[in-house]
Amino acid sequence: MFLLCFYVSDRVLIAFLAQPHASVSDSSFYKHIDCDLPDPHRARQLLVWSAARAMTRLSEASSSNSNSKFKPSSSGSGKDPPPLDEREKQILKTVQDDFIRMLAEKKIDTSVYGHGPDDKAGDDRHLKPNEQNVKNKEREVKFQEHIERFVIGLNT
């Protein structure tokens, strides 16, 4: 397919170079991903493999459709993609290759924890405070004042 080189570790580099055998079903990809990898790396690996498989299927389908006038979808997965001329096929292949490369090079965030690409929580977000928490804080201040007055009254 293509060679992806980036320097995370030898183990991750090898994982992205290896593709599951064609006999491995898409739904079994997760069984072939190293369970010792962190979840974001596992998600990235699954996306790379799935995108590569889909790209292969789409290119095979478009080449077989160009050889015949009409061929109904054998996969039964829905609507067939529209016919593409050679220039459009090349553009599609370039975009697909770039997408897979960007996934492998970690230019696309695949964090499964809802954090940014640096695995840091979004501290710059300004969330509206929870109304109940605001009311509770006010009550806490009010009751703390009552407690302090009561303690002062006992000491006098």
Long-range contacts (C-beta under 8 A, 24 or more apart in sequence): 1-52, 2-97, 2-100, 2-101, 4-101, 4-104, 4-105, 6-104, 6-105, 6-106, 8-106, 12-37, 12-41, 15-45, 16-45, 16-48, 16-104, 19-49, 19-52, 20-49, 26-50, 26-53, 39-112, 39-113, 40-110, 40-111, 40-112, 40-113, 40-119, 43-110, 43-111, 43-112, 44-103, 44-104, 44-106, 44-110, 47-103, 47-110, 48-100, 48-103, 48-104, 51-96, 51-99, 51-100, 51-103, 52-100, 55-93, 55-96, 55-97, 55-100, 58-92, 58-96, 59-89, 59-93, 62-89
